[in-house]
Structure formats: C-alpha cells, structure tokens
Amino acid sequence: MCGIVGYLGYREAYPILINGLKRLEYRGYDSAGVALIDGTGKLNVYKSKGKVSDLEAFVQTKSSEGNIGIAHTRWATHGEPNQINAHPHYSSSENLALIHNGIIENYGVLKEMLIHNGYEFKSSTDTEVLVQLIEFIRNKEKTDLVSAVQIALSRIVGSYAIAILEKNNPDCIIAARKSSPLVVGVGNGEYFIASDATPIIEYTSSVIYLNDKEMAILHRYDGLKIVTLDNEELAQVVVKLEVTLSQLEKGGYEHFMLKEIFEQPRTILDCTRGRINIDGTNVALSGIIDHKQKFLNARRIIIVACGTSWHSALIGEHLIETMCRIPVEVEYASEFRYRNPVINNDDVVIAISQSGETADTLAAVELAREKGAFIYGICNVVGSSIARRTHTGSYIHVGPEIGVASTKAFTGQVTVLVMMALTLAKERGTIDERYFRDVVSELNKIPQKIEEILIQNDMIRQLAIPFTYARNFIYLGRGVSYPVALEGALKLKEISYIHAEGYPAAEMKHGPIALIDAEMPVVVLATKSSVYDKVVGNIQEIKARKGTVIAIVTKGDSEVGKMADFVIEIPPTIECLDPLLSSIPLQLLAYHIAVNKGRDVDQPRNLAKSVTVE
C-alpha cells in the first residue's frame, strides 16, 4: 500500500524523491521519510508523521545534498503512524537504511532472535526487523550486501517491496520485490525505482517491471543488474510507458476525484476505441476472440475482485448470464483464496483490479492457476502483476486514477464487461442480432450522455448541501442497478465518513425499513427498466414512513418526481447500460457532500489506492 521511490544518478536526489512521494501519496499518507547519502559519505535519514508536505517542512532546515537516495510514504500496518515508525529505518550501526512496502509475517520470531543476539529496536514495525536481519547476516556471514539481502529475504515469510542504501557503498541501491509492485526506471546515466510509474514518467519512459523474488542492483558505475534471490542474472525486459505527465496533474480541478469524474466521457471512449467498429455495429475483444474455445467450453465463469471492482463484477455477472447464458459466480478475492474453493480446469476465472496489484486478487489468480482454470484479467495499469500472471485479458485504458475513491476505473471496468458479454454472446449465438446492434450503438452514445449528466454538477452541488450533516444513508436499486447502489454507498462512506448501506430495493422490507424515518436519506435508482414499477412501489413504502428520497430517474419521468424529495435526471439508455450513467450522479453527490464536510477527498483517512497487503 505504501509508496516507494528511489534515485541514483547525476542530479540532486532530494527534489526528485520529494516530487515522487507527492505523486505516490495516494498509496499512503500516514507518515513519510527520506534517506540520502551526501558527498562526504554521510547517510542522512529524515522522517515525519503526516503527509509529504510535513516531511518537506521538516527537511527545510536540514542538509538535503546527495545524488543517491530512497524515500517512502506510509500506510501503517505494523505500528501506529508516528515519526519513529516512519520509514526509512536504520540498522543498529546506522550503516544501512531500508524502506519497505508489505508485511513480514514471521517478524516476531526473527525479532526475538535478533534481540537474543544483542540488537535493540526503536520502532514497533516489521520493517526494522528486516533491516536489522540484513545487518546481522552481513556481519555474521562476512558477506557483501547483495548476498546478505538475498539470504535475509529467503528467510522471511510475507510480502515485500524494498529498497536499501549502505553508507559504506554510496554508489548503489538494492531493490527487491515479492507480492508487492516495484518498477525500475532506466534513464541516461541515471536510475529510478518506484512502486509504480507515476514518479518516473517525468524523467524517462523506459521501465523494467520486477517479478516476484527478483532483485535490482543499481550501481553508478557498474550499471543495472536484475538477479534472482539465488543470484541468477536475468535478461532486462524494458517496456515503454504510455502514461503522460498531464494525466498526473489536476488540470485546474480542485481535486483529482472531480477531475476523474469529468474525464469519464473521454475514458469510456478510450476504452471502446479499436474494439467497436467505425460503423458502431460490432464489438470484439481480442482476448475473447483469441481464446474463444476456452469460453465456449466453459462450465462456469468465476469473477474475483475487491471493493469497487467487486461491484463492477456484480454487474458483469448480470450481463454475462443474461446475454451469454453461462453461470457466473462473483467472489470477494479475500474470501475466495481462503475457503478452499472448488475450481475445475473447464472454469474461466476473471480477475478485476484497477491497479493490477491487489494482493488478495493476485493470490486468487495464483490459486486458480494452480487448479488449472483459464484466467482472464481486467486491469488498468499496463504491465501490472495481474496483467502478467493471467493468460489473457483486457485493459480498461482509463489512464492513471489518483483519487483513492475509484470513479473512472469503475465505469471503465463496466464498459469492458459489457463488451466482453457482447463478444462472447455473439460467439455463442445466444444474443439476438438486433439487440446486439442496439446495445453496441447505444454504448457508442454513452460518452455524450455522460456529458449531459455532468452539466448538472452545479445542481448536484446545491442538492448536496442539506445532507452535509446526515449521519446515515441508504442506497436502493434492483436488478443491474443494485450493484450501483452498493457502489454509491461505498463512495459516500469512503470520502465523507458517513455510514451508508447499499441494499436491494425489494429486500428493504426484510429489515432496513425499520431504519426509515424523517432523518434517513434514501437514494433510489429509479430509472426506466423492467423493474421500474416495483421500484416505484418501494419509493411509496419509504414516503409512507416519512423518509427523504433522492431519486435517480430517466429524463422525462414525472411519476417518481411527484413522490421524491429530490430528483436527478439521466438520459435514457438500454437497461444493461444504465450503470454507466446512473453511477455518475452518485459519484458527484458523494464528492460534494464530502467537500461540504471539509474532508480530504483525494486522500480519505485510513485508505490507500492500491491494496497490496492483506
């Protein structure tokens, strides 16, 4: 979850590291720190509780010289967020400094051994155990740092992305990964490391993605080596980045989240580009076409995901079962991996993850591979771990998503799932040709229709004002809109800290209706659909109990307008595409309520963008 950045080259390292931390702060913002080796060979470590700006203020009066360094922004796992637990961590001799993303599961046993051997600990982190272990092995085995790191990493249980500096070796950074992302940037006479490409793109577009149990040795004079933990040297596979610097800036918006909401007309267009023909009459995903026998012979499809991706998976279940007539199961990846699931070699497992690094989803992929299933990945980040570990897949192509609360990634995932269902249904012959063409044609119009919704931003801002101090919300939807209700509730609780619960509208009377009173806002997805009349009945039940109704309706609907207290209209579309439109006003509603409450919208408390630890 944390953010790692490192630099070795001819420039001053500190400005690059601080700028990199700012780009990575969406991964964690409990504390931050930097380690630098200056021209005299001194290893300086500076740390601060809070955000990167707090670290920057702390270092202002310190020496920040040096053209080699590592830096870290933390999402706390072991130990509370404070200056002592912030990274980098020194070894006892202060000859080593290490930063770490991940969890060392056997840190307790290792810590006891080290204490028995005379080591003292300042922090309560598992990371300090690792740096002390490396120094212990270095001294005991009389070996070089590379070997000491390799031995230490072979003895730990858990996940890691690490970078380490040695005071007595001021021209080298060692980095390694297992189950936590790490990328190496290759410049002209300089090298970079980072948790993802965002801090690197400003300086180079050439990167190497490390795989599990691989180590990068960056040396000022000897260049770059990639080796295994067994010290086998590997070929360097350099990839060109497609990210642009402008995608990483706010572009005049107050928050990244608002920018990303407003980007959705373009990102959906980017997602469909090359997959829908020029005439708008056909759609094809190469990942399906190239492996169609796997899908045609599939006994069932299992979708694994977490958080917002799980909500898009529920929509995918509805689409695939309706159009393709294949049984679909949707699983939380965190539960799937631990319950000994029944997986057969004629199953297709679809893994959905914005970052492509979600730890639980990646572990579910590995489990399914071991059982012989065919794995299809839906990711946003090119070259991510899930993209590399699946047999095939589709990128959603929505560009970097910096706001912790996912918006454009959700609609990108749903768009890919729509195209997947259409492609597979056509291959299976389970979809009417006219309906197929209607859905493809309508999908082409979605970006323009989202533009129409975004015009209502000022109205939604005003609508949000009365709900600034609400304590609870209920979101209701039926059919394909039920997952949208879950997603709307998640957005609100993530960034405003208001308790919100998504529920199937028909299930309201089986419990949640007891909560309805004049102080309970209820958001109802009441677009024109096959269950419209049923939803109208649910609204009547709410109003009979004096509940406040915010209704998302199809433009021109007057019936719900007479009952609801507040109405947000969306353009009409085919029912299966409703989530692409109805999710937009829910994103805006959550955003404006959170802004009214003075919340840090892009960096909500306790959350990080990429969940790379369990």
Secondary structure in CASP SS format (residue, H / E / C, confidence):
PFRMAT SS
TARGET T0000
AUTHOR 0000-0000-0000
METHOD secondary structure of the structure
MODEL  1
M C 1.00
C C 1.00
G E 1.00
I E 1.00
V E 1.00
G E 1.00
Y E 1.00
L E 1.00
G C 1.00
Y C 1.00
R C 1.00
E C 1.00
A H 1.00
Y H 1.00
P H 1.00
I H 1.00
L H 1.00
I H 1.00
N H 1.00
G H 1.00
L H 1.00
K H 1.00
R H 1.00
L H 1.00
E H 1.00
Y H 1.00
R H 1.00
G C 1.00
Y C 1.00
D C 1.00
S E 1.00
A E 1.00
G E 1.00
V E 1.00
A E 1.00
L E 1.00
I E 1.00
D C 1.00
G C 1.00
T C 1.00
G C 1.00
K C 1.00
L E 1.00
N E 1.00
V E 1.00
Y E 1.00
K E 1.00
S E 1.00
K E 1.00
G C 1.00
K C 1.00
V H 1.00
S H 1.00
D H 1.00
L H 1.00
E H 1.00
A H 1.00
F H 1.00
V H 1.00
Q C 1.00
T C 1.00
K C 1.00
S C 1.00
S C 1.00
E C 1.00
G C 1.00
N C 1.00
I E 1.00
G E 1.00
I E 1.00
A E 1.00
H E 1.00
T E 1.00
R E 1.00
W C 1.00
A C 1.00
T C 1.00
H C 1.00
G C 1.00
E C 1.00
P C 1.00
N C 1.00
Q C 1.00
I C 1.00
N C 1.00
A C 1.00
H C 1.00
P C 1.00
H E 1.00
Y E 1.00
S C 1.00
S C 1.00
S C 1.00
E C 1.00
N C 1.00
L E 1.00
A E 1.00
L E 1.00
I E 1.00
H E 1.00
N E 1.00
G C 1.00
I C 1.00
I E 1.00
E C 1.00
N C 1.00
Y H 1.00
G H 1.00
V H 1.00
L H 1.00
K H 1.00
E H 1.00
M H 1.00
L H 1.00
I H 1.00
H H 1.00
N C 1.00
G C 1.00
Y C 1.00
E C 1.00
F C 1.00
K C 1.00
S C 1.00
S C 1.00
T C 1.00
D H 1.00
T H 1.00
E H 1.00
V H 1.00
L H 1.00
V H 1.00
Q H 1.00
L H 1.00
I H 1.00
E H 1.00
F H 1.00
I H 1.00
R H 1.00
N H 1.00
K H 1.00
E H 1.00
K C 1.00
T C 1.00
D C 1.00
L H 1.00
V H 1.00
S H 1.00
A H 1.00
V H 1.00
Q H 1.00
I H 1.00
A H 1.00
L H 1.00
S H 1.00
R H 1.00
I C 1.00
V C 1.00
G E 1.00
S C 1.00
Y E 1.00
A E 1.00
I E 1.00
A E 1.00
I E 1.00
L E 1.00
E E 1.00
K C 1.00
N C 1.00
N E 1.00
P E 1.00
D E 1.00
C E 1.00
I E 1.00
I E 1.00
A E 1.00
A E 1.00
R E 1.00
K E 1.00
S C 1.00
S C 1.00
P C 1.00
L C 1.00
V E 1.00
V E 1.00
G E 1.00
V E 1.00
G C 1.00
N C 1.00
G C 1.00
E C 1.00
Y E 1.00
F E 1.00
I E 1.00
A E 1.00
S C 1.00
D C 1.00
A C 1.00
T C 1.00
P C 1.00
I C 1.00
I C 1.00
E C 1.00
Y C 1.00
T C 1.00
S C 1.00
S E 1.00
V E 1.00
I E 1.00
Y E 1.00
L C 1.00
N C 1.00
D C 1.00
K C 1.00
E E 1.00
M E 1.00
A E 1.00
I E 1.00
L E 1.00
H E 1.00
R C 1.00
Y C 1.00
D C 1.00
G E 1.00
L E 1.00
K E 1.00
I E 1.00
V E 1.00
T E 1.00
L C 1.00
D C 1.00
N C 1.00
E C 1.00
E E 1.00
L E 1.00
A C 1.00
Q C 1.00
V C 1.00
V C 1.00
V E 1.00
K E 1.00
L C 1.00
E C 1.00
V C 1.00
T C 1.00
L H 1.00
S H 1.00
Q H 1.00
L H 1.00
E C 1.00
K C 1.00
G C 1.00
G C 1.00
Y C 1.00
E C 1.00
H C 1.00
F H 1.00
M H 1.00
L H 1.00
K H 1.00
E H 1.00
I H 1.00
F H 1.00
E C 1.00
Q H 1.00
P H 1.00
R H 1.00
T H 1.00
I H 1.00
L H 1.00
D H 1.00
C H 1.00
T H 1.00
R E 1.00
G C 1.00
R C 1.00
I E 1.00
N C 1.00
I C 1.00
D C 1.00
G C 1.00
T C 1.00
N C 1.00
V E 1.00
A C 1.00
L C 1.00
S H 1.00
G H 1.00
I H 1.00
I H 1.00
D C 1.00
H C 1.00
K H 1.00
Q H 1.00
K H 1.00
F H 1.00
L H 1.00
N C 1.00
A C 1.00
R C 1.00
R E 1.00
I E 1.00
I E 1.00
I E 1.00
V E 1.00
A E 1.00
C C 1.00
G H 1.00
T H 1.00
S H 1.00
W H 1.00
H H 1.00
S H 1.00
A H 1.00
L H 1.00
I H 1.00
G H 1.00
E H 1.00
H H 1.00
L H 1.00
I H 1.00
E H 1.00
T H 1.00
M H 1.00
C H 1.00
R C 1.00
I C 1.00
P C 1.00
V E 1.00
E E 1.00
V E 1.00
E E 1.00
Y E 1.00
A H 1.00
S H 1.00
E H 1.00
F H 1.00
R C 1.00
Y C 1.00
R C 1.00
N C 1.00
P C 1.00
V C 1.00
I C 1.00
N C 1.00
N C 1.00
D C 1.00
D E 1.00
V E 1.00
V E 1.00
I E 1.00
A E 1.00
I E 1.00
S E 1.00
Q C 1.00
S C 1.00
G C 1.00
E C 1.00
T C 1.00
A H 1.00
D H 1.00
T H 1.00
L H 1.00
A H 1.00
A H 1.00
V H 1.00
E H 1.00
L H 1.00
A H 1.00
R H 1.00
E H 1.00
K C 1.00
G C 1.00
A C 1.00
F E 1.00
I E 1.00
Y E 1.00
G E 1.00
I E 1.00
C E 1.00
N C 1.00
V C 1.00
V C 1.00
G C 1.00
S C 1.00
S H 1.00
I H 1.00
A H 1.00
R H 1.00
R H 1.00
T C 1.00
H C 1.00
T E 1.00
G E 1.00
S E 1.00
Y E 1.00
I C 1.00
H C 1.00
V C 1.00
G C 1.00
P C 1.00
E C 1.00
I C 1.00
G C 1.00
V C 1.00
A C 1.00
S C 1.00
T C 1.00
K H 1.00
A H 1.00
F H 1.00
T H 1.00
G H 1.00
Q H 1.00
V H 1.00
T H 1.00
V H 1.00
L H 1.00
V H 1.00
M H 1.00
M H 1.00
A H 1.00
L H 1.00
T H 1.00
L H 1.00
A H 1.00
K H 1.00
E H 1.00
R H 1.00
G C 1.00
T C 1.00
I C 1.00
D C 1.00
E H 1.00
R H 1.00
Y H 1.00
F H 1.00
R H 1.00
D H 1.00
V H 1.00
V H 1.00
S H 1.00
E H 1.00
L H 1.00
N H 1.00
K H 1.00
I H 1.00
P H 1.00
Q H 1.00
K H 1.00
I H 1.00
E H 1.00
E H 1.00
I H 1.00
L H 1.00
I C 1.00
Q C 1.00
N H 1.00
D H 1.00
M H 1.00
I H 1.00
R H 1.00
Q H 1.00
L H 1.00
A H 1.00
I H 1.00
P H 1.00
F H 1.00
T C 1.00
Y C 1.00
A C 1.00
R C 1.00
N E 1.00
F E 1.00
I E 1.00
Y E 1.00
L E 1.00
G E 1.00
R C 1.00
G H 1.00
V H 1.00
S H 1.00
Y H 1.00
P H 1.00
V H 1.00
A H 1.00
L H 1.00
E H 1.00
G H 1.00
A H 1.00
L H 1.00
K H 1.00
L H 1.00
K H 1.00
E H 1.00
I H 1.00
S H 1.00
Y C 1.00
I C 1.00
H E 1.00
A E 1.00
E E 1.00
G E 1.00
Y E 1.00
P E 1.00
A H 1.00
A H 1.00
E H 1.00
M H 1.00
K H 1.00
H H 1.00
G C 1.00
P H 1.00
I H 1.00
A H 1.00
L H 1.00
I C 1.00
D C 1.00
A C 1.00
E C 1.00
M C 1.00
P E 1.00
V E 1.00
V E 1.00
V E 1.00
L E 1.00
A E 1.00
T C 1.00
K C 1.00
S C 1.00
S C 1.00
V C 1.00
Y H 1.00
D H 1.00
K H 1.00
V H 1.00
V H 1.00
G H 1.00
N H 1.00
I H 1.00
Q H 1.00
E H 1.00
I H 1.00
K H 1.00
A C 1.00
R C 1.00
K C 1.00
G C 1.00
T E 1.00
V E 1.00
I E 1.00
A E 1.00
I E 1.00
V E 1.00
T E 1.00
K C 1.00
G C 1.00
D C 1.00
S C 1.00
E H 1.00
V H 1.00
G H 1.00
K H 1.00
M H 1.00
A C 1.00
D C 1.00
F E 1.00
V E 1.00
I E 1.00
E E 1.00
I E 1.00
P C 1.00
P C 1.00
T C 1.00
I C 1.00
E H 1.00
C H 1.00
L H 1.00
D H 1.00
P H 1.00
L H 1.00
L H 1.00
S H 1.00
S H 1.00
I H 1.00
P H 1.00
L H 1.00
Q H 1.00
L H 1.00
L H 1.00
A H 1.00
Y H 1.00
H H 1.00
I H 1.00
A H 1.00
V H 1.00
N H 1.00
K C 1.00
G C 1.00
R C 1.00
D C 1.00
V C 1.00
D C 1.00
Q C 1.00
P C 1.00
R C 1.00
N C 1.00
L C 1.00
A C 1.00
K C 1.00
S C 1.00
V C 1.00
T C 1.00
V C 1.00
E C 1.00
END
